[in-house]
Amino acid sequence: ALRRSLDNENVELISFGRRNISEEEVEFYERNRDRVQIFFMNDKETIISLLNEFANPKKMASFFVNNATPDFLFIRPSGNPIDAKGFEQMITGDIVQEKAEITKIHRFEFLRENIVMCIFTLGSKFTYKGTPNDDLPTVTSIFKKVNNVWKIHWMQRSTGNSDLSLWD
């Protein structure tokens, strides 16, 4: 994408979301850096962008299939694990997601240069097997940077409604 954009002489600004410049694109960037400004999200912005994409009801079902490590696990409130494909099947089968949003990020910590832990509350309104739910669970997530791309590696969702005042 960077190379194609820079081949166009009328381009003055390029903004990239969740990706880094590839080795093949470096020479094109170097050759054109005097005429084009290029902006990239930093790692924290990239991960928060991924979380917001997860919270999008239209993208939630396929989110982990598209953005998780091969050994990803989602730990459900029951304590039972499910992989990315299983999560997709569950969301498209038993759950009708009406709304979801990242309510608050409580912790965001780099455990290593390529591993991040993020704890957040997720406002979530959905129907599970015909039973309506309006929850505010706490979610613990671990992200790994694999081949220079941030991927979700682990997510665990609590039950019920979190007391946000306990996080202050």
Phi, psi and omega in degrees: 000319180296315181299314179298320180294318183286340176291340178275119185291342183272000181281130178241338184216133176230131178237125180251141177273247189273064173202159175250162179290135180279163179300324180293333183273347184302314182297323178292320177297312181300318181293333188244007186294339179283339181249348184229132174266132180239130180241137177237149171291145172280175185300317181296316178298322179296315181292319178296323176297319176297317179298318178294326176293319176302321183283359178277114183306330181285338183250350188302316185301314184266000185305309184290325177301322183272340191228015184247158173290159181301331181259021180302144171224141172249122179263115183285164179305334178289345185095356182272135180278156176213142179272181185300315181293320178296322177297316179301316180294321180295314182294322181277351181253295189269343189242135170247107183274118179270313178207156176203144176203147173285111184281315181200138173265119184269321179221139173219110188222130172280113177279329172211177179301329184243016179224128181233139172252133178226128177243129185212163170258145184237110172289125188216123177240121185203170174242126179246115182049044177087352181261121179290142178226139174227090191251161172224071182281158169268137183236131174255130181227148176234129179248144175236142174267113183242121183051043176071017179235130178286130179231148175280132183249330186205139173214134177229127184251131176281173175271163166058215189249118179286146174269101184299334181293339180285347180273347182280000000 
